[in-house]
Amino acid sequence: MLLINKILPILFLPLGFALLCMITGLVLRKLVFLWYAALVLWLFSMPVVGDGLMRFVEGGTTRVPFSSVGRADAVVVLSGMIRQVDGAPLGEWDGAVDRFEAGISLYKDGKAPLLVFTRGQMPWQPYAIPEGELLARRALQLGVPQRAIRLTAKVGNTADEAVAARKLFSVTKEKKIILVTSAFHMRRAQYLFEHEGFDVVPFRVDYQVEKVSDLTILRFLPSAAALERSEKALHEMIGWLYYWARWQFAK
């Protein structure tokens, strides 16, 4: 199921959709499908589009200061920030290192007595160390006491993280947590954790776009970075729609 959830959305993202159009055009010998592919790639490769989509899913460009965050029962830091490399026992940081740094700061500021990491591990990487274990070791090195650190069971995606956190706390009523993840990922993550009964205080980090830039010709020229932002943003939108529809039809 996890593999299907990872693969199917690709068909609805710009690169996957464009590839399908090109294959269809070649098989059917219809030039119009090749034009569709080119148009989709150009549209979602424009910075004005990629940044706009990312700004929408991030919910703004302003990070909340630590001082404005109230106390909670735990700080929960979601996985997705470490790349495991030979010769680096604790892995190397990926772009989302802000998640870890914010979690440490929130704990040290006394916002919660517990710091929770999720044991992210893909089933097709059985020999990889679950990410939460590496993060816990790093937290210990930064002075967080062992008694304050909690680890979930192994998880493969955000929905698994929410369920694993509920089981970790044996939730029978709402539990207040400060949820730390990338800004573009927060809306889906918060939705999933609230579905598991948590009272969620979102703490967004790892913003992908800055304040709105002036419109110039460069904002309409193709960019690989802009295409990546479009893909990330659309992937999140598909995630929202999937879980919303799943639970609506389950009622």
C-alpha positions as CSV (number, residue, x, y, z in Angstrom):
1,M,0.0,0.0,0.0
2,L,2.8,2.4,0.9
3,L,4.5,1.7,-2.5
4,I,1.2,2.4,-4.3
5,N,0.7,5.6,-2.3
6,K,4.2,6.7,-3.4
7,I,3.9,5.8,-7.1
8,L,0.3,6.7,-8.1
9,P,0.6,10.5,-7.3
10,I,3.5,10.7,-9.8
11,L,1.1,10.2,-12.6
12,F,-0.8,13.4,-11.6
13,L,2.3,15.5,-11.2
14,P,3.8,17.6,-14.0
15,L,6.8,15.2,-14.9
16,G,4.7,12.0,-14.7
17,F,1.8,13.6,-16.6
18,A,4.1,15.0,-19.3
19,L,5.8,11.6,-19.7
20,L,2.4,9.9,-20.2
21,C,1.5,12.5,-22.8
22,M,4.7,12.0,-24.7
23,I,4.3,8.2,-24.6
24,T,0.6,8.5,-25.8
25,G,1.7,10.9,-28.5
26,L,4.4,8.6,-29.8
27,V,2.1,5.5,-29.7
28,L,-0.9,7.2,-31.3
29,R,1.3,9.3,-33.5
30,K,-0.6,12.4,-32.4
31,L,1.5,15.6,-32.2
32,V,-1.0,17.3,-30.0
33,F,-0.1,15.1,-27.0
34,L,3.6,16.2,-27.4
35,W,2.4,19.8,-27.3
36,Y,0.4,19.0,-24.2
37,A,3.6,17.6,-22.5
38,A,5.7,20.7,-23.5
39,L,3.0,23.1,-22.3
40,V,2.7,21.3,-18.9
41,L,6.4,21.3,-18.4
42,W,6.8,24.9,-19.3
43,L,3.9,26.1,-17.2
44,F,5.0,24.3,-14.0
45,S,8.6,25.2,-14.6
46,M,7.9,28.9,-14.4
47,P,9.0,30.5,-11.1
48,V,5.9,32.5,-10.9
49,V,3.8,29.3,-10.9
50,G,6.1,27.1,-8.7
51,D,6.5,29.9,-6.1
52,G,2.8,30.6,-6.2
53,L,1.8,27.0,-5.6
54,M,4.4,26.6,-2.8
55,R,3.3,29.8,-1.1
56,F,-0.3,28.5,-1.1
57,V,0.6,25.2,0.6
58,E,3.0,26.9,3.0
59,G,0.3,29.3,4.2
60,G,2.5,32.4,4.0
61,T,6.1,33.2,4.5
62,T,6.3,34.2,8.1
63,R,7.8,31.9,10.7
64,V,6.3,32.1,14.2
65,P,8.8,33.1,16.9
66,F,9.6,30.6,19.7
67,S,8.3,33.1,22.3
68,S,4.8,33.0,21.0
69,V,4.5,29.2,21.3
70,G,2.6,28.0,24.5
71,R,3.4,24.9,26.5
72,A,2.3,21.5,25.4
73,D,2.7,17.8,26.5
74,A,5.4,17.1,23.8
75,V,7.3,18.4,20.8
76,V,6.9,16.0,17.9
77,V,9.5,16.3,15.1
78,L,8.6,14.5,11.8
79,S,11.2,12.6,9.8
80,G,12.6,13.6,6.4
81,M,15.8,15.5,7.0
82,I,18.7,13.0,6.9
83,R,20.5,11.3,4.1
84,Q,22.4,8.2,5.2
85,V,25.9,8.1,3.7
86,D,28.8,5.7,4.2
87,G,31.3,7.2,6.6
88,A,28.8,9.4,8.3
89,P,27.5,7.5,11.4
90,L,24.7,10.0,12.1
91,G,23.9,10.7,8.5
92,E,24.2,13.9,6.6
93,W,21.7,16.7,6.8
94,D,19.2,17.2,3.9
95,G,17.3,20.5,3.3
96,A,14.9,20.1,6.2
97,V,17.4,20.3,9.0
98,D,15.3,23.2,10.4
99,R,12.9,20.6,11.7
100,F,15.5,19.2,14.1
101,E,16.9,22.5,15.1
102,A,13.4,23.9,15.9
103,G,12.5,20.8,17.9
104,I,15.7,21.1,20.0
105,S,15.1,24.8,20.6
106,L,11.4,24.3,21.6
107,Y,12.4,21.7,24.1
108,K,15.3,23.8,25.5
109,D,12.9,26.8,25.8
110,G,10.7,24.7,28.1
111,K,7.8,24.4,25.7
112,A,7.3,20.7,26.5
113,P,8.9,18.1,28.8
114,L,9.2,15.5,26.0
115,L,10.9,15.5,22.6
116,V,9.5,12.9,20.1
117,F,11.2,11.7,17.0
118,T,9.6,9.4,14.4
119,R,11.4,6.2,13.2
120,G,11.1,7.0,9.5
121,Q,12.2,4.0,7.4
122,M,11.1,2.9,4.0
123,P,10.3,-0.8,3.6
124,W,12.6,-1.0,0.5
125,Q,15.5,0.2,2.7
126,P,15.4,-2.5,5.4
127,Y,19.0,-2.0,6.3
128,A,18.8,1.7,6.8
129,I,18.8,3.0,10.4
130,P,15.4,4.5,11.2
131,E,15.8,8.3,11.1
132,G,14.5,9.0,14.5
133,E,17.3,6.9,16.1
134,L,19.9,9.1,14.4
135,L,18.1,12.3,15.5
136,A,17.9,11.0,19.0
137,R,21.6,10.5,19.1
138,R,22.2,14.0,17.8
139,A,19.8,15.4,20.4
140,L,21.8,13.6,23.2
141,Q,25.0,15.2,21.9
142,L,23.3,18.6,22.2
143,G,22.4,18.1,25.9
144,V,18.9,16.8,25.7
145,P,18.6,14.1,28.5
146,Q,17.7,10.6,27.5
147,R,14.6,10.6,29.8
148,A,13.1,13.4,27.7
149,I,13.4,11.6,24.3
150,R,10.8,9.4,22.9
151,L,10.8,7.3,19.7
152,T,7.8,6.0,17.8
153,A,7.6,2.6,16.1
154,K,8.9,2.4,12.5
155,V,6.9,4.5,10.1
156,G,6.8,4.9,6.3
157,N,4.8,8.1,5.7
158,T,3.0,10.9,7.6
159,A,-0.1,8.9,8.2
160,D,2.0,6.2,9.9
161,E,3.7,8.9,12.0
162,A,0.4,10.1,13.3
163,V,-0.8,6.6,14.2
164,A,2.5,5.7,15.8
165,A,2.5,8.8,17.9
166,R,-1.0,8.0,19.1
167,K,0.1,4.5,20.1
168,L,3.2,5.9,21.8
169,F,1.2,8.1,24.0
170,S,-1.7,5.6,24.4
171,V,-4.1,8.5,23.6
172,T,-7.5,8.2,25.1
173,K,-8.3,11.9,24.9
174,E,-6.8,14.9,23.2
175,K,-3.1,15.3,23.8
176,K,-1.5,18.7,23.1
177,I,1.6,18.6,21.0
178,I,3.8,21.0,19.2
179,L,4.1,19.6,15.7
180,V,7.3,20.5,13.8
181,T,7.6,19.9,10.1
182,S,8.3,21.8,6.9
183,A,5.8,24.6,6.1
184,F,4.6,23.0,2.9
185,H,4.0,19.7,4.7
186,M,2.3,21.1,7.7
187,R,-1.3,21.3,6.6
188,R,-1.5,17.6,5.7
189,A,0.5,16.6,8.8
190,Q,-1.7,18.6,11.1
191,Y,-4.8,17.1,9.5
192,L,-3.5,13.6,10.0
193,F,-2.5,14.2,13.6
194,E,-5.7,15.8,14.5
195,H,-7.6,12.9,13.0
196,E,-5.7,10.7,15.6
197,G,-7.0,12.8,18.4
198,F,-4.2,15.2,19.0
199,D,-4.6,18.9,19.9
200,V,-2.0,20.3,17.5
201,V,0.0,23.5,17.8
202,P,1.7,23.8,14.3
203,F,5.3,25.1,14.1
204,R,6.3,25.6,10.5
205,V,9.9,25.6,9.4
206,D,11.9,24.9,6.2
207,Y,10.2,27.6,4.1
208,Q,10.8,27.1,0.4
209,V,9.9,30.6,-0.9
210,E,10.6,34.1,0.2
211,K,8.3,37.1,0.0
212,V,6.6,37.9,-3.3
213,S,9.2,39.1,-5.8
214,D,8.7,41.7,-8.5
215,L,7.4,40.3,-11.8
216,T,10.2,40.2,-14.4
217,I,10.7,38.2,-17.5
218,L,12.9,35.8,-15.5
219,R,9.8,34.8,-13.5
220,F,8.3,33.2,-16.6
221,L,11.4,31.4,-17.9
222,P,11.7,27.6,-17.2
223,S,13.6,26.6,-14.1
224,A,14.4,23.2,-12.6
225,A,14.0,24.6,-9.1
226,A,10.6,26.0,-9.9
227,L,9.5,22.7,-11.3
228,E,10.6,21.0,-8.1
229,R,8.6,23.4,-6.0
230,S,5.5,22.8,-8.2
231,E,5.9,19.1,-7.8
232,K,6.2,19.3,-4.0
233,A,3.2,21.7,-3.7
234,L,1.0,19.6,-6.0
235,H,2.0,16.4,-4.1
236,E,0.8,18.0,-0.9
237,M,-2.5,19.0,-2.5
238,I,-3.0,15.5,-3.7
239,G,-2.3,14.2,-0.2
240,W,-4.9,16.6,1.3
241,L,-7.5,15.5,-1.2
242,Y,-6.7,11.8,-0.8
243,Y,-7.2,11.7,3.0
244,W,-10.1,14.1,3.0
245,A,-11.9,11.9,0.4
246,R,-11.0,8.7,2.2
247,W,-12.4,9.8,5.5
248,Q,-15.4,11.5,4.0
249,F,-16.5,8.3,2.2
250,A,-15.7,6.2,5.3
251,K,-18.3,8.1,7.4
